[in-house]
Amino acid sequence: MKNCWPACWIKWILLLSGSLSIVFTVVVCFQSFKFWRELKGNLPGWIGKVHRADKTLGYAPIPISSGAMVLADGSTIPVFYDSHGFRSDSQEVFESRLSEESQPNYIMGLGCSFTFGFGVQAKSAFCHRIADKLEMVPLNAGRCSYGLAEMLILARQFIPKLKPKIVLAQYSPWLVQRSQHRYAPTFYGLLPHPYFSDGGGSSLIIHRPDFNTAIFEKDLASFRRSDGNFWGLLNFTLNFGCPLFFHDFYNLSLVAIKNLVGLIPEPSKNQALVETEAYGEIASICKQFDSQMFVVVLGSSNSILNLPGSLNHLNLRIVNAQFELVKRLTRGSEREYARNYYHWGSVPRRVIDKHPNELAHEIIANAVVKFVSETLLNERN
């Protein structure tokens, strides 16, 4: 009797490969369907081509672009970026206000979506409100999903170039935590971003994103408007859903292999060192270019935050805006905090977004203006 093991093995390998391919395709299509259903149900996100993948920051605004952010009730808020990628108040881009020759009194905000002002008009974001109250020009470099690593990169890029008079550096626990992970939070898909890794000894380095994201390759506006029938689903699956998931799965697998063989580093687990190195360097850059740095403490609930002890030796000027928000509450409960500072909408009325609303931004702005004015006046005297 002939030995048929090579043919048998090939047969089983082909059968197994085919079965795995079918299972994988079904899973991808199912995930695509879930994403499409959420998109048709007003998944928060963006309308318009306003962001692009970036090899250094993970993603970045497209200069001189306009679009809108979408909240969970389907309402939209316009978004404009100027020639440097700062959030702007209107579609008009005033090149003169970013002229290095005129050097007006800039105030720069570094942070995440809380600084950016997700859910509110640009003029209502606390960076812009503060600029109005102090008669300065806002440079809002806050960006959704950014962490401490991105804040440091932007500080290195823009503070020496534009020399803002005041720099507002947001402190929130999640900014540090994000910079210790490979992927930033998103509404869908994977967003690799820069993260801190151990550089040997007591030093840290910022590692670039492990690969380019695909989530900004297409404007989802057309899919949001498309018919909610089978053909609309098929169009979305073939043109965005499946390509996105295949892209993410392939690159996720590649990252796992590279990490296994030591080609890419692990994110740093030393939170205290990350905090000290990052905020310390931003403070050093500010001092070098005569920018006054203020750390704005922000949280997302009724818990009062304080700066961690690891930052005490840096002698940072701290504005605890979260304390100002909480102390204005009658009971200080989580429900009262949500009722006052979250975004509400839809019918029946419900929370549609947990970013600070206009009232919260106004309180934050007033707290910062009061602290900055008093601090600078005392230092002059």
C-alpha positions as CSV (number, residue, x, y, z in Angstrom):
1,M,0.0,0.0,0.0
2,K,1.4,3.4,-1.0
3,N,2.3,6.0,1.6
4,C,-0.1,8.9,0.9
5,W,0.8,11.1,3.9
6,P,2.0,14.1,1.8
7,A,-1.2,14.3,-0.2
8,C,-3.3,13.8,3.0
9,W,-1.4,16.6,4.8
10,I,-1.8,19.0,1.9
11,K,-5.5,18.1,1.8
12,W,-6.0,18.9,5.5
13,I,-3.9,22.0,5.3
14,L,-6.0,23.4,2.4
15,L,-9.2,22.4,4.2
16,L,-8.1,24.1,7.4
17,S,-6.9,27.2,5.6
18,G,-10.1,27.5,3.7
19,S,-12.2,27.0,6.9
20,L,-10.1,29.7,8.7
21,S,-10.5,32.1,5.8
22,I,-14.3,31.6,5.8
23,V,-14.5,32.1,9.5
24,F,-12.3,35.2,9.4
25,T,-14.3,36.7,6.5
26,V,-17.6,36.1,8.4
27,V,-16.1,37.8,11.5
28,V,-14.9,40.8,9.5
29,C,-18.3,41.2,7.8
30,F,-20.1,40.9,11.1
31,Q,-17.8,43.6,12.6
32,S,-18.4,45.7,9.5
33,F,-22.2,45.3,9.9
34,K,-22.0,46.4,13.6
35,F,-19.9,49.4,12.7
36,W,-22.4,50.4,9.9
37,R,-25.4,50.0,12.2
38,E,-23.7,52.3,14.8
39,L,-22.8,54.8,12.1
40,K,-26.5,54.9,10.9
41,G,-27.5,55.4,14.6
42,N,-25.4,58.6,14.8
43,L,-22.1,57.2,15.9
44,P,-20.1,60.3,17.2
45,G,-17.2,61.3,14.9
46,W,-16.4,63.6,12.1
47,I,-17.8,64.9,8.8
48,G,-15.5,66.2,6.2
49,K,-11.8,65.6,5.4
50,V,-10.3,67.4,8.3
51,H,-7.7,64.8,9.6
52,R,-5.0,62.7,8.1
53,A,-2.6,60.0,9.3
54,D,0.7,61.3,10.6
55,K,3.9,59.3,11.1
56,T,4.8,61.3,14.2
57,L,1.6,62.1,15.9
58,G,-0.6,59.2,14.8
59,Y,-3.0,61.7,13.2
60,A,-3.0,65.4,12.7
61,P,-5.4,68.1,11.4
62,I,-5.3,69.0,7.8
63,P,-4.2,72.7,7.6
64,I,-6.9,75.1,6.3
65,S,-9.7,72.6,6.4
66,S,-13.3,72.6,7.6
67,G,-15.8,70.0,8.6
68,A,-17.9,69.1,11.6
69,M,-18.1,66.9,14.7
70,V,-21.1,64.7,15.2
71,L,-22.7,64.0,18.6
72,A,-24.7,61.0,19.6
73,D,-28.0,62.6,18.8
74,G,-27.0,63.5,15.3
75,S,-26.3,67.2,15.9
76,T,-23.3,68.7,14.3
77,I,-20.8,71.4,15.3
78,P,-18.5,73.1,12.7
79,V,-14.8,72.5,13.0
80,F,-12.2,74.8,11.3
81,Y,-8.4,74.4,11.3
82,D,-5.9,77.2,10.4
83,S,-2.7,76.9,8.5
84,H,-0.8,75.5,11.5
85,G,-3.6,73.0,12.5
86,F,-4.9,75.0,15.4
87,R,-8.6,75.0,15.9
88,S,-10.1,78.2,14.5
89,D,-13.2,80.2,15.3
90,S,-14.4,80.5,11.7
91,Q,-13.6,79.4,8.2
92,E,-11.6,82.5,7.6
93,V,-7.9,81.8,8.2
94,F,-6.0,84.8,9.4
95,E,-2.5,84.2,8.2
96,S,-1.3,87.5,9.8
97,R,-2.3,86.2,13.3
98,L,0.3,83.4,12.9
99,S,3.0,85.6,11.5
100,E,6.3,85.1,13.3
101,E,7.2,88.8,12.5
102,S,4.3,90.4,14.3
103,Q,4.5,88.2,17.4
104,P,1.1,89.0,19.0
105,N,0.2,87.9,22.5
106,Y,-0.5,84.2,21.9
107,I,-2.0,81.8,24.4
108,M,-1.5,78.2,23.6
109,G,-3.5,75.3,24.8
110,L,-2.0,71.8,24.9
111,G,-4.3,68.8,25.7
112,C,-6.9,66.4,24.5
113,S,-10.5,66.8,23.4
114,F,-11.2,68.7,26.7
115,T,-8.9,71.4,25.6
116,F,-10.0,71.1,21.9
117,G,-13.6,71.6,23.1
118,F,-15.3,68.5,21.7
119,G,-19.1,69.2,21.7
120,V,-18.9,73.0,21.7
121,Q,-18.1,75.8,19.3
122,A,-14.5,76.9,19.1
123,K,-15.3,80.2,20.6
124,S,-16.8,78.4,23.7
125,A,-13.7,76.3,24.4
126,F,-11.9,77.5,27.5
127,C,-8.7,78.3,25.6
128,H,-10.6,80.7,23.3
129,R,-12.6,82.2,26.2
130,I,-9.4,82.8,28.2
131,A,-7.9,84.5,25.1
132,D,-10.9,86.8,24.8
133,K,-10.8,87.7,28.5
134,L,-7.1,88.4,28.5
135,E,-7.2,90.1,25.0
136,M,-4.8,87.5,23.5
137,V,-4.8,85.3,20.4
138,P,-5.7,81.7,21.0
139,L,-3.6,78.8,19.6
140,N,-5.7,75.8,20.5
141,A,-3.5,72.8,20.0
142,G,-5.8,70.5,21.9
143,R,-6.7,67.4,19.9
144,C,-9.1,64.6,20.4
145,S,-7.6,61.3,21.6
146,Y,-4.1,62.9,22.2
147,G,-2.0,62.0,25.2
148,L,1.0,63.4,27.0
149,A,3.4,62.3,24.3
150,E,1.6,64.3,21.6
151,M,1.5,67.3,23.9
152,L,5.2,67.2,24.4
153,I,5.8,66.8,20.6
154,L,3.6,69.8,19.9
155,A,5.4,71.8,22.6
156,R,8.7,71.1,21.0
157,Q,7.4,72.1,17.6
158,F,5.4,75.3,18.3
159,I,6.7,77.0,21.4
160,P,10.1,77.8,19.9
161,K,8.5,78.9,16.7
162,L,5.6,81.0,17.9
163,K,6.8,81.9,21.4
164,P,3.4,82.1,23.1
165,K,3.2,84.4,26.1
166,I,1.1,81.8,28.0
167,V,1.0,78.0,27.7
168,L,-1.9,76.1,29.2
169,A,-0.9,72.4,29.7
170,Q,-3.8,70.2,30.6
171,Y,-3.3,67.6,33.3
172,S,-5.8,64.7,33.4
173,P,-4.9,61.1,34.5
174,W,-5.9,59.7,31.1
175,L,-3.3,61.8,29.3
176,V,-0.5,60.0,31.1
177,Q,-2.2,56.6,30.7
178,R,-2.7,57.1,26.9
179,S,1.0,57.8,26.5
180,Q,1.8,54.4,28.0
181,H,-0.2,52.5,25.4
182,R,0.3,51.8,21.7
183,Y,-3.2,52.9,20.6
184,A,-5.3,56.0,21.3
185,P,-9.1,55.8,22.0
186,T,-11.3,56.1,18.9
187,F,-14.9,55.7,18.0
188,Y,-13.9,52.9,15.5
189,G,-10.8,51.3,14.1
190,L,-7.2,51.4,15.4
191,L,-5.3,54.7,16.0
192,P,-1.6,54.0,16.7
193,H,0.0,57.0,18.4
194,P,3.3,58.0,20.0
195,Y,4.1,56.5,23.4
196,F,6.9,56.7,25.9
197,S,9.3,53.8,26.1
198,D,12.2,53.2,28.4
199,G,15.4,54.5,27.0
200,G,17.7,52.9,29.5
201,G,18.5,54.0,33.0
202,S,16.1,56.7,34.1
203,S,15.4,58.2,30.7
204,L,12.5,57.9,28.3
205,I,12.1,58.2,24.6
206,I,9.0,58.9,22.5
207,H,8.4,56.0,20.1
208,R,6.6,56.8,16.9
209,P,3.3,55.2,16.1
210,D,3.8,51.5,15.1
211,F,1.9,52.0,11.8
212,N,-0.3,54.4,10.0
213,T,-4.0,54.4,10.8
214,A,-6.6,53.9,8.1
215,I,-9.5,55.5,9.8
216,F,-9.2,58.9,8.1
217,E,-8.8,57.5,4.5
218,K,-12.4,58.1,3.7
219,D,-15.0,60.7,4.7
220,L,-17.8,58.8,6.4
221,A,-20.4,61.6,5.5
222,S,-21.6,59.8,2.4
223,F,-22.1,56.5,4.3
224,R,-24.0,58.4,7.1
225,R,-26.3,59.7,4.4
226,S,-26.7,56.5,2.4
227,D,-29.8,54.3,2.4
228,G,-30.1,52.0,5.4
229,N,-30.8,49.0,3.2
230,F,-28.7,46.0,2.0
231,W,-27.1,47.9,-0.8
232,G,-26.0,50.6,1.5
233,L,-24.5,48.0,3.8
234,L,-22.8,46.2,0.9
235,N,-21.3,49.5,-0.4
236,F,-20.0,50.4,3.1
237,T,-18.6,46.9,3.7
238,L,-16.7,46.7,0.4
239,N,-15.4,50.3,0.4
240,F,-14.7,50.9,4.0
241,G,-15.6,48.3,6.6
242,C,-13.7,45.3,5.3
243,P,-10.6,47.2,4.1
244,L,-10.3,48.9,7.5
245,F,-10.6,45.7,9.5
246,F,-8.2,43.8,7.2
247,H,-5.7,46.7,7.5
248,D,-6.0,46.7,11.3
249,F,-5.7,42.9,11.7
250,Y,-2.7,42.7,9.4
251,N,-0.8,45.5,11.2
252,L,-1.9,44.3,14.6
253,S,-0.4,40.9,13.8
254,L,2.8,42.5,12.5
255,V,3.2,44.6,15.7
256,A,2.7,41.5,17.8
257,I,5.5,39.7,15.9
258,K,7.8,42.7,16.0
259,N,7.3,43.0,19.7
260,L,7.9,39.3,20.2
261,V,11.3,39.4,18.5
262,G,12.3,42.7,20.1
263,L,12.1,45.0,17.0
264,I,9.8,47.5,18.8
265,P,9.8,48.4,22.5
266,E,7.2,48.0,25.1
267,P,5.5,51.2,26.4
268,S,6.9,52.4,29.6
269,K,5.2,51.3,32.8
270,N,6.8,54.0,35.0
271,Q,3.9,56.5,35.3
272,A,5.8,58.8,37.7
273,L,8.8,59.0,35.3
274,V,6.5,59.7,32.4
275,E,4.7,62.5,34.3
276,T,8.0,64.1,35.5
277,E,9.8,63.9,32.2
278,A,7.0,65.2,30.0
279,Y,5.7,68.1,32.2
280,G,9.3,68.9,33.2
281,E,10.4,69.2,29.6
282,I,7.4,71.3,28.6
283,A,8.1,73.6,31.5
284,S,11.8,73.8,30.5
285,I,10.8,74.7,26.9
286,C,8.5,77.4,28.2
287,K,11.2,78.9,30.4
288,Q,13.7,78.9,27.5
289,F,11.4,80.9,25.3
290,D,9.9,83.2,28.0
291,S,6.4,81.5,27.9
292,Q,4.5,81.4,31.2
293,M,3.3,77.8,31.8
294,F,0.2,77.0,33.8
295,V,-1.1,73.4,34.4
296,V,-4.9,73.1,34.1
297,V,-6.2,70.2,36.1
298,L,-9.3,68.7,34.5
299,G,-11.4,65.6,35.4
300,S,-14.5,63.9,34.0
301,S,-16.6,63.3,37.1
302,N,-17.4,64.7,40.5
303,S,-14.1,63.5,42.0
304,I,-11.7,66.3,42.8
305,L,-8.3,65.7,41.3
306,N,-4.9,66.8,42.5
307,L,-1.5,66.8,40.8
308,P,0.4,63.6,41.6
309,G,3.2,63.9,44.1
310,S,5.8,63.0,41.5
311,L,5.4,66.5,40.0
312,N,5.8,68.4,43.3
313,H,9.5,69.1,42.8
314,L,8.9,70.8,39.5
315,N,7.2,73.8,41.2
316,L,4.5,74.1,38.5
317,R,1.8,76.7,38.6
318,I,-1.4,74.8,39.0
319,V,-5.0,75.8,38.2
320,N,-7.3,73.2,39.7
321,A,-10.2,73.8,37.4
322,Q,-11.8,70.5,38.4
323,F,-12.1,71.7,42.0
324,E,-13.8,74.9,40.7
325,L,-16.3,72.8,38.9
326,V,-17.1,70.5,41.8
327,K,-17.3,73.2,44.5
328,R,-20.2,74.9,42.6
329,L,-22.4,71.9,43.0
330,T,-24.9,71.8,45.8
331,R,-24.5,68.2,46.7
332,G,-21.5,67.3,44.7
333,S,-23.0,64.0,43.5
334,E,-22.2,62.3,40.2
335,R,-25.7,62.8,39.0
336,E,-25.6,66.6,39.7
337,Y,-22.2,66.8,38.0
338,A,-23.6,65.2,34.9
339,R,-26.7,67.3,34.9
340,N,-24.6,70.5,35.0
341,Y,-21.5,69.8,32.9
342,Y,-22.3,67.0,30.4
343,H,-24.0,67.5,27.0
344,W,-27.7,66.6,27.0
345,G,-30.0,66.2,23.9
346,S,-32.3,63.9,22.0
347,V,-35.8,62.8,22.9
348,P,-36.3,61.6,25.6
349,R,-33.6,63.8,27.0
350,R,-30.4,61.9,27.8
351,V,-26.6,62.4,28.0
352,I,-25.2,62.5,24.5
353,D,-21.6,63.4,25.4
354,K,-19.5,63.5,28.6
355,H,-17.1,66.2,27.5
356,P,-17.4,69.6,29.3
357,N,-20.3,71.6,28.0
358,E,-20.4,75.4,27.5
359,L,-21.0,76.1,31.2
360,A,-18.1,73.9,32.3
361,H,-15.8,75.7,29.8
362,E,-16.9,79.0,31.1
363,I,-16.1,78.0,34.7
364,I,-12.7,76.6,33.7
365,A,-11.9,79.8,31.8
366,N,-12.8,82.0,34.7
367,A,-10.7,79.9,37.1
368,V,-7.7,80.1,34.8
369,V,-8.1,83.9,34.1
370,K,-8.3,84.6,37.9
371,F,-5.3,82.5,38.7
372,V,-3.2,83.7,35.8
373,S,-4.0,87.4,36.5
374,E,-3.2,87.1,40.2
375,T,-0.1,85.1,39.7
376,L,1.4,87.4,37.1
377,L,0.5,90.5,39.1
378,N,2.2,89.1,42.2
379,E,5.3,88.2,40.3
380,R,5.5,91.7,38.9
381,N,5.3,93.2,42.4
